[in-house]
Amino acid sequence: MAITNESRDKLKARLSKAIGHLNAVYKMVDEQKYCIDILNQLKAVQSALDKSAEIMLKDHLNTCVVEAVQNNDSARVMEELWQLLRHSSEVDSTETVSTKTDCCGT
């Protein structure tokens, strides 16, 4: 089953917010705004993306997973979810922190 119409509308609204915040970050970087201001804007982007993922996951659980369980295909969807969660934690653990020391010194 695909995304429901209700979820699609919610997702598009959240993604529009994320795009708006990301465009603001891009402009702030171009204008060499203060680092903390940019980081706060990046947090807004991440929050909008996290909420989008939450909406998508809830929709998936309520539709695709329920359908798979009803069709005795729960092992497949559980493996998909496991891979998604594993991949998500691998991305988090492989991110590196910059060691640049002249953040705002121009």
Phi, psi and omega in degrees: 000142181270183178299137177286159180300318180298314179294322179301315180295319178295316180297315181297321178295315179294318180293326175297320176297315180299317179297317179299314178296318181294321176298322178295320177299314181303314180294318180297320178295314180301323181272004179054049178290170182298136185307314183296322177297319178294317179298321177297321178293322177296324176298323178295320177299309182299320179298316179295321178291320178299318179294323177298315179296322178297316178298315181296316180295316179300316179297317180298315180296321183281344182241289186298315182292316178300315179298317180295319179296317179297332180261018180055040180238031185292329181300319181296312182290328176294320177295319177301314180295319179299315179297320178298312180293320178297314180298319180299316180288330177292321179296316179298320185281343181263355178292142180249152179261134180291142178254015180297131185258349183257050186312304186248005181279106178249000000 
